[in-house]
Amino acid sequence: MKSIALVYSDQDPWAVGAVTPAAMSGNVRFDVTDGNHLATFSSLSEPDQAALSAFLEANLGVEIR
C-alpha cells in the first residue's frame, strides 16, 4: 500500500477542504504558513522539508538531495 503526502497552503482556497490523515495511516500532511496556491517544496519550513524528504525517500526508495 502506498502512502500519500498532502501539502496545503493556509491562504489557498483548497485549504478549506483540507484532509487530515488518520493517525497511524502512514499518510502525512504539511502546511505552508502564509502560502498560496503557488507554494512549492521550498515554501515549507526547513523541518518540514526534511520530514517530507525522509517520507519520500522511505516510500519511493530513492535518495532525495
Residue pairs with C-beta under 8 A, 6 or more apart in sequence:
1 26
2 59
3 25
3 26
3 27
3 28
3 55
3 59
4 21
4 27
4 28
5 27
5 28
5 29
5 30
5 52
5 55
5 56
6 18
6 19
6 21
6 27
6 28
6 29
6 30
7 29
7 30
7 31
7 32
7 39
7 41
7 44
7 52
8 14
8 15
8 18
8 29
8 30
8 31
8 32
9 15
9 31
9 32
9 35
9 36
9 37
9 39
9 43
10 31
10 32
10 33
10 34
10 35
11 34
11 35
11 36
12 35
12 36
12 37
12 39
13 37
14 37
15 31
18 29
19 29
20 29
21 27
21 28
21 29
28 51
28 52
28 55
30 44
30 48
30 51
30 52
32 39
32 43
32 44
33 45
35 43
41 49
41 52
42 49
44 52
53 64
56 62
56 64
57 63
57 64
